Amino acid sequence: MKTFENISLKEYNTFGIDVKARRMVVLEPGDDLSGKWKEERGKLLVIGAGSNMVFTKDYDGTVLILNGEEVRMDGLFVRAWGGMMMDDLVQWTLDNGLYGMENLSAIPGTVGASAVQNVGAYGAEAKDFIERVEVYDLQERCHCTFSNADCQFAYRDSYFKHHPNRYLILRVTYRLSREFVPNLGYKALEGLPHDTAQQLREAITEVRWQKLPRPEEHGSAGSFFKNPVVDEATYRRLREQYPDMPEAHSVTQPLSYTVTYKLSAGWLIDRAGWKGRVQGRAGVWPKNALVLYNADGCTGDDVRALAKAIQQDVKQKFGVALDPEAIII
């Protein structure tokens, strides 16, 4: 366990926003948490790879980061350290003859974040594979384990997301398969080579980088907004007004039995005229309207102002509210 004081977080958030934390604690596999956290007081923020965070000011508290890698395999189950990069884990599974998570390739976050955010891409989500999540409860100061059902996974959502900075996700266990069955149902994957899982992973990675800014060139938080879910009347109205709007699949909500539709936030932002535009020092990526990026040394306030302007225009034009997927701190 290592501790740092008054440290810059520029290297710990993918937007590259230069703010400082009063204190940082870095944990590695094997570190003992039981005694140390009894001494902690004040604000606490758990960071994975910082790929879903926008800092608007210095953090006057303790930032907690998991570092290092640890992976163990037991049959079809893979148990990985929460601080390991998710993309590295996907490659590890293929190297060891386990399949299923190829569509989650090139997601810039950690194993722990995959459970918090229920990360997803190209028709697959982390919840499809997560068996259990081992955490340290920072409030009760004890270790506990959540089953998949306990995690209450939903679209880019989980139980952990509704209890921020209470649970430190130490390890996640995924259930995979020894049989490679390519998941090509998502339109963007049509025609991709998939003779092997590795070939499909590499093709998906290339598809992602064709649409997203490379981290070494422009900072971003990936997809900034969630795809909005609307009722049937709203969907029918928009389809009539905008025949070119992408079709959305209907989903019947449990218990209420109401039918809802998930719209493309990227299409809404594009049609609202924001794709490729720059406001101040932050902009909307020219190849993917869902991505806000650091155009020229932006601050968190620059990003927040841009996001607010987009939300207002989309609401005014379509009558649809956009909720950020990124967390603004």
Secondary structure, DSSP 8 states (H G I E B T S, - for coil): -EEEEEEE-GGGSTT----EEEEEEEE-TT---TTGGGG--S-EEEESSSTTEE--S-EEEEEEEE-S--EEEETTEEEEETTSBHHHHHHHHHHTT-BS-GGGTT--SBHHHHHHHT-EETTEEGGGTEEEEEEEETTTTEEEEEETTTTT-BTTB-TGGGSTTTEEEEEEEEE-BSS------SGGGTT---SSHHHHHHHHHHHHHHHS--TTTS-EEEE-B---EEEHHHHHHHHHH-TTS----EEE-TTT--EEEE--HHHHHHHTT-TT-EETTEEE-TT-TTEEEESSS--HHHHHHHHHHHHHHHHHHHS----BSSEE-
